[in-house]
């Protein structure tokens, strides 16, 4: 089954022309949400293909229980990276989208927009393909790194 899913992913992400960076039917809607954090977070999100930034989603700040979302077309070798800061105390750099995230969020239909949810929590980053009430269906993916000792 994993082989079939991988093969479908590769076929779906092939574009008609190799110069094109995306296809016309596999789209992902990504959400970044805060939960349980008493201070806001700042982050910078950008999309890369083969170590080249192809789309910069900019710098953002989210307060308590806020969210940021966007859509993008999935292409081969593409990944989205996020650099996060929590009130000058903690930071993290995570792969917001890569093949592992795709496998987690894939809904079984390549012709429908896929949804992926990141929840930024005091202890780190959680991923889900459904926006369920925390912690149901959320998987811990990445911890924060401390910038200040003792935190």
N, C-alpha and C positions, 0 to 999 in steps of 0.2 A: 504494500500500500504506500509506503514512503517513497519507493522508487517511482510509482505512478504519479504521486503528488509532485515530486521533484521534476519529472519529465514534463508534466503539465505546466509547472512554473516556468521552466526554460522555454517551452514552446510559446507560452503566453507572453513572455517578455521579449521575444524576438520582434523587432520592428521590420516593416517592409523594406526599409533601406537601412544599411548598417550605419550610415551617417546620422540617422535619427536616434535620439536618445530615449524615446519612449514609444509605446504602442498605443493603439486606439481603443483598448477595451479592458485593461486591467488597471484599475485605479484604487488608491488607498486613501482613506480619510483617517488622519491621525489626530488624536486628542491628547493634550497634556493638561492634567488637572492637579490642583493642590488639595490635600486632605489632612486635617489634623495638625497643620503647621500654624504656629502662632504668628510668625512673621511671613512676609512675602518672599518670593523667590525671584531671581533674575536668571535669564537663560538666553543663549544664542543657539539657533538651530540652522543647519545648512546641509544641503544635499551634495554628495560627491559621487563621481564616476571615475574610477581609476585614478584616485588621488587628486582629481581636479574638482574644485567647487563649481558646480553648474547652476545651483540655485541657492541663494541666501535668503532665509526666511526672517532674518533680522534678530535684533535684541528685543527681549520682552520682559515684562515684570508682571507677575501674578500675585494677587493678594490672597487672603483666606478664602478657600472654596471657590476659586475662579478657574477658568479654563481657557486654553488657546487651541484652535484646531485649524487644519488646512487639508487640502487634497493634493495629491500628486500622482503622476503616472509612473508605474514601476518599469524599470529597465534593467538589463543585465549588468551586473557589477555595481549597481547603484546602492548607496546606503546613505542614511541621514544620521548625522551626528549632533549631539546636544551637549553644550557646556553649561552646567548649572551652578548657581551660587545661592546659599541660604544665609542671608543676613551677615555676610562677612565672617561666618563661623565655619561653614562647611562648603565643600565643592565636590563636583563629580563630572566626569565626561563619560557619556554613555552612547552606545549605538541605538538611536531611537528607532531606526529601521535598518535591518539587514536580513539575511536569509533565515536566521533563527527566529526573528520577530515575525517574519512572514509565515513560517510554519505554525507559530503559535496563534496568529490572528486569522489565518485562511479560513473562509467560511464554506468552502466546497464548491463555489460557483465563480469561475473566472470572469464571467460576464457581468457580475454585480460588483459594486463598490465594496471593497473590504473595509472593515473598521478595526482600529487598534486604539486602545486606551492605555495611557501611562498615568499612574497616580503617584504624585510626589508626596511622600510621607516623611515624618520626622526621622525614621530609621533607614529610608532609602526609596527605591523606585520599584513599583509594582506594575505588571503588565496584565491585560485582559483583552479578550476579543468582544466582551460584552461589558456594558457599563452597569454592572451589578453593584448592590450595596456592599461596601467593603466589610469583611475580607472575602466574601463568597466569590469564587472564581478568579481571584487575583493571585498572581505568582510573583514572589519576590525575585527581582532580577539584578539589582545593583545597590550596594550601600553608598552612603556618603563618605567622603574623606574629610577629616577634621583639619581646619586651618589654625585653630586655636587649641592649645593643649588643655586636656581635662574635659573636653566636650564629647 
